[in-house]
């Protein structure tokens, strides 16, 4: 895992951990972090693929202004993972294309 555990200036407090499901795999997540942070901590860089050319997309702006990090979350398509906090038992799926109606 690639989480920042220690920092020379910032204090990083321990927070409760739980699992979320990402494309059928259980990933350890921390309370208070975003879906994108959990994915990046586990080395996952591709969050979705474009409709026309099937190109990979992942974290870009990190502040919810673009749509590169959108994924299907708990059956809902087009969720911006960089600003959505993880919840225990959350089900996240890689999104292909527009994700119309949550059936991507």
Rosetta silent file (secondary structure, phi, psi, omega in degrees, C-alpha in Angstrom):
SEQUENCE: XXXXXXXXXXXXXXXXXXXXXXXXXXXXXXXXXXXXXXXXXXXXXXXXXXXXXXXXXXXXXXXXXXXXXXXXXXXXXXXXXXXXXXXXXXXXXXXXXXXXXXXX
SCORE:     score description
SCORE:     0.000 S_00000001
   1 L     0.000  151.358 -173.657    0.000    0.000    0.000 S_00000001
   2 L  -120.529   41.495  178.161    1.192    3.523   -0.747 S_00000001
   3 L   -82.506  150.971  172.377   -0.422    5.704    1.913 S_00000001
   4 L   -77.775  114.677 -178.478    1.408    8.538    3.612 S_00000001
   5 L   -99.893  -29.771  179.703    1.865    7.203    7.145 S_00000001
   6 L  -137.116  145.802 -179.724    4.332    9.801    8.449 S_00000001
   7 L  -140.351  139.882 -176.482    4.960   13.395    7.482 S_00000001
   8 L   -69.308  -19.893 -177.165    7.690   15.755    8.753 S_00000001
   9 L  -117.319  -45.994 -176.873    5.288   18.674    9.244 S_00000001
  10 L   -85.076  144.550  173.148    1.705   17.368    9.315 S_00000001
  11 L   -91.885  132.909 -179.847    0.397   15.059   11.999 S_00000001
  12 L  -112.043  112.074 -177.223   -1.379   12.063   10.550 S_00000001
  13 L   -86.798  146.861  174.931   -3.862   10.580   12.962 S_00000001
  14 L   -70.020  139.931  175.836   -4.908    6.957   12.897 S_00000001
  15 L  -133.038  157.109 -178.203   -8.490    6.505   11.791 S_00000001
  16 L   -58.250  144.450  178.586  -10.730    3.443   11.705 S_00000001
  17 E  -112.128  153.053  177.320  -10.311    1.159    8.697 S_00000001
  18 E  -156.998  175.051 -177.910  -12.900   -0.885    6.825 S_00000001
  19 E  -105.385  145.017  168.455  -13.312   -2.539    3.445 S_00000001
  20 E  -123.937  156.030  178.785  -14.908   -1.319    0.249 S_00000001
  21 E   -99.155  126.838  178.144  -15.411   -3.407   -2.875 S_00000001
  22 E  -126.458  112.584 -177.735  -13.719   -2.164   -6.054 S_00000001
  23 L    50.405   40.904  176.059  -14.387   -4.193   -9.188 S_00000001
  24 L    85.349   -0.366  179.129  -15.041   -7.239   -7.015 S_00000001
  25 E  -110.296  139.074  177.119  -11.918   -6.879   -4.855 S_00000001
  26 E   -83.348  124.918  178.701  -11.966   -5.851   -1.205 S_00000001
  27 E  -118.414  138.534  177.796   -9.727   -2.862   -0.528 S_00000001
  28 E   -75.813  126.407 -179.739   -8.842   -1.489    2.895 S_00000001
  29 E  -121.643  159.599  177.691  -10.062    2.097    3.243 S_00000001
  30 E  -112.248  138.286  175.085   -9.716    4.663    6.017 S_00000001
  31 L   -56.068  133.809  177.073  -12.540    6.666    7.474 S_00000001
  32 L    93.693   -6.048  178.053  -12.365   10.255    6.222 S_00000001
  33 L  -101.426  160.678  179.244  -10.555    9.587    2.957 S_00000001
  34 E   -82.336  164.850  175.440  -11.994    9.823   -0.534 S_00000001
  35 H   -58.271  -45.335 -179.225  -12.591    6.907   -2.870 S_00000001
  36 H   -59.045  -40.756  179.115   -9.790    8.223   -5.084 S_00000001
  37 H   -62.691  -40.832  177.279   -7.361    8.287   -2.128 S_00000001
  38 H   -62.655  -46.664 -179.625   -8.175    4.649   -1.354 S_00000001
  39 H   -61.272  -46.694 -179.741   -7.659    3.638   -4.987 S_00000001
  40 H   -63.103  -37.609  178.444   -4.359    5.504   -5.253 S_00000001
  41 H   -62.685  -27.044  179.320   -3.155    3.972   -1.976 S_00000001
  42 L   -97.288   10.223  176.207   -3.693    0.553   -3.538 S_00000001
  43 L    80.344   11.920  179.063   -1.875    1.481   -6.756 S_00000001
  44 L   -88.542  120.052 -176.463   -5.031    1.821   -8.865 S_00000001
  45 L  -112.370  -18.804  179.308   -4.586    4.651  -11.356 S_00000001
  46 L  -103.183  119.471 -177.501   -7.343    3.965  -13.913 S_00000001
  47 L  -103.788  -27.699  179.923  -10.840    4.833  -12.670 S_00000001
  48 E  -153.510  171.228  175.744  -12.756    4.839  -15.927 S_00000001
  49 E  -129.687  142.929 -177.460  -12.370    4.379  -19.686 S_00000001
  50 L   -71.061  154.064 -176.376  -13.613    6.735  -22.385 S_00000001
  51 L   -68.548  -47.844 -171.876  -16.552    5.748  -24.530 S_00000001
  52 L   -76.359  -48.264 -173.960  -15.119    6.349  -27.993 S_00000001
  53 L  -111.660    2.516  179.400  -11.494    5.210  -27.741 S_00000001
  54 L    58.253   32.532 -178.963  -11.538    3.195  -24.487 S_00000001
  55 L   -80.240  142.706 -179.897   -8.725    5.400  -23.138 S_00000001
  56 E   -73.525  144.085  174.858   -7.898    5.204  -19.420 S_00000001
  57 E  -134.647  150.123  179.322   -8.717    8.102  -17.125 S_00000001
  58 L  -150.037 -143.139 -179.462   -7.929    8.619  -13.458 S_00000001
  59 L   -67.707  130.978  175.959   -7.137   11.438  -11.062 S_00000001
  60 L  -127.186  -74.010 -175.668   -6.639   14.776  -12.809 S_00000001
  61 L   -84.074  -35.441  179.569   -7.818   17.856  -10.918 S_00000001
  62 L    74.679    7.762 -178.844   -8.501   16.235   -7.539 S_00000001
  63 L  -129.778   15.027  175.003  -11.051   18.919   -6.579 S_00000001
  64 L    80.478   13.129 -178.203  -14.236   17.762   -8.324 S_00000001
  65 L   -92.297  -26.764  178.112  -14.075   20.153  -11.262 S_00000001
  66 L  -103.958 -173.090  178.053  -13.357   17.663  -14.064 S_00000001
  67 L  -124.283   19.932 -178.110  -14.880   14.245  -14.706 S_00000001
  68 L   -67.239  -26.897 -175.031  -11.770   12.134  -15.171 S_00000001
  69 L   -97.456   10.838 -175.755  -12.254   10.281  -11.863 S_00000001
  70 E   -67.548  142.734  178.569  -15.930    9.354  -12.243 S_00000001
  71 E  -145.120  170.282  174.355  -16.940    5.807  -11.359 S_00000001
  72 E   -88.537  124.162 -176.805  -20.054    3.813  -10.583 S_00000001
  73 E  -127.272  121.002 -178.568  -20.624    3.868   -6.816 S_00000001
  74 L    49.389   41.951  176.662  -23.333    1.810   -5.122 S_00000001
  75 L    84.571   -3.517 -179.962  -25.140    1.527   -8.472 S_00000001
  76 E  -103.474  126.128 -179.290  -24.976    5.241   -9.284 S_00000001
  77 E   -82.013  163.262  172.012  -22.939    6.297  -12.325 S_00000001
  78 E    64.527   34.211  177.411  -20.791    9.410  -12.752 S_00000001
  79 E   -85.496  127.698  178.759  -19.742    9.790   -9.103 S_00000001
  80 E   -77.938  106.155 -173.023  -16.695   12.047   -8.681 S_00000001
  81 L   -73.919  -18.120 -179.233  -14.416    9.861   -6.586 S_00000001
  82 L   -74.690  -15.450 -179.532  -11.958   12.634   -5.710 S_00000001
  83 L  -125.158    8.931 -179.883  -14.576   14.363   -3.533 S_00000001
  84 L  -107.068  121.776 -178.653  -16.689   11.396   -2.372 S_00000001
  85 E   -75.435  146.861  177.636  -15.798    9.917    1.015 S_00000001
  86 L   -72.043  152.910  175.564  -15.593    6.159    1.478 S_00000001
  87 L  -135.513  147.793  178.828  -18.219    4.311    3.536 S_00000001
  88 L   -56.097  135.160  176.909  -18.082    0.777    4.914 S_00000001
  89 L    78.948    3.081 -179.348  -19.371   -1.773    2.394 S_00000001
  90 L   -58.521  142.191  178.078  -19.343    0.682   -0.519 S_00000001
  91 E  -114.715  117.393 -176.055  -19.350   -0.976   -3.969 S_00000001
  92 E  -118.202  136.703  178.961  -17.269    0.834   -6.603 S_00000001
  93 E  -132.051  143.302  174.330  -16.948   -0.184  -10.254 S_00000001
  94 L   -60.063  134.895 -178.147  -14.796    1.049  -13.117 S_00000001
  95 E   -99.800  137.019  175.820  -16.990    3.061  -15.447 S_00000001
  96 E  -113.139  122.354 -179.928  -16.947    2.651  -19.206 S_00000001
  97 L    72.258 -146.531 -173.515  -18.237    5.572  -21.216 S_00000001
  98 L   -77.411  -21.093 -179.561  -20.968    7.843  -19.960 S_00000001
  99 L    70.564   35.998 -178.298  -22.489    5.482  -17.442 S_00000001
 100 H   -55.895  126.458  173.874  -26.055    6.164  -18.512 S_00000001
 101 H    66.482   13.075  179.266  -28.541    5.128  -15.895 S_00000001
 102 H    78.642    7.033 -178.307  -25.913    3.502  -13.694 S_00000001
 103 L  -104.897   38.891 -177.864  -25.603    0.536  -16.062 S_00000001
 104 L   -82.259    0.000    0.000  -22.095    1.196  -17.264 S_00000001
